Amino acid sequence: MHVTAIQKKLKLPQSNISCHLQILREGGVVVNRREGHNMFYSIADLTKHRLGKKTELAKAKSNAAKFGPVELVLPKK
């Protein structure tokens, strides 16, 4: 999803959304791709990700490591 679309849906300032997306990206929860000047974000393939491993996040020098273990509930398909 494009950052502007996220901004319109959440009705929050773009700067707040960018900060949160950076933390989610560093934690491996979302991935991004650039198309020209546009940045698109999507949920990472979490089946291959070790969520909640604080040491893994610390090794990546991630800001997400400060927040401890993560619990993520995905919608049932």
C-alpha positions in Angstrom: 0.0 0.0 0.0 1.3 3.5 -0.8 2.1 5.7 2.2 -0.5 8.3 1.1 -3.2 5.6 1.0 -2.2 4.5 4.6 -2.3 8.2 5.7 -5.8 8.7 4.2 -7.1 5.5 5.8 -5.7 6.2 9.3 -6.2 10.0 9.2 -2.8 10.5 10.8 0.1 12.8 9.8 2.5 11.4 7.2 5.5 11.9 9.5 3.9 9.7 12.2 3.1 7.0 9.7 6.6 7.0 8.3 8.1 6.6 11.8 5.9 3.7 12.6 6.5 2.0 9.3 10.3 2.4 9.8 10.0 0.6 13.2 7.8 -2.2 11.6 10.3 -2.5 8.7 13.3 -2.8 11.0 11.4 -5.4 13.0 10.7 -7.4 9.9 7.0 -7.1 10.1 6.6 -5.1 6.9 8.7 -4.8 3.7 8.9 -1.9 1.3 9.6 -1.3 -2.3 10.3 1.9 -4.2 8.7 2.8 -7.5 10.2 6.1 -8.6 9.5 8.6 -5.8 6.8 6.4 -4.3 7.3 4.0 -1.4 5.0 1.0 -1.1 4.7 -1.2 2.1 3.3 -4.6 2.5 3.2 -7.2 5.3 6.3 -9.4 5.3 6.1 -13.2 4.9 5.8 -13.8 8.7 5.9 -17.6 8.3 9.6 -17.2 7.8 10.1 -14.6 10.4 11.1 -15.2 14.1 8.8 -12.7 15.8 9.3 -11.9 19.4 13.0 -12.8 19.4 14.5 -9.8 21.1 18.0 -10.9 20.4 17.3 -11.1 16.7 16.1 -7.5 16.7 19.0 -6.3 18.8 21.5 -7.9 16.3 19.8 -5.9 13.6 20.2 -2.8 15.8 16.5 -2.3 15.5 14.5 0.3 17.4 11.9 -2.5 17.7 14.2 -4.3 20.1 13.3 -1.7 22.8 9.7 -2.9 22.9 10.3 -6.6 23.7 8.5 -9.6 22.4 5.9 -9.2 19.8 2.6 -11.0 19.6 0.9 -10.8 16.3 -2.6 -12.1 15.5 -3.2 -12.6 11.8 -6.7 -12.8 10.3 -7.9 -16.3 9.5 -8.2 -17.0 5.8 
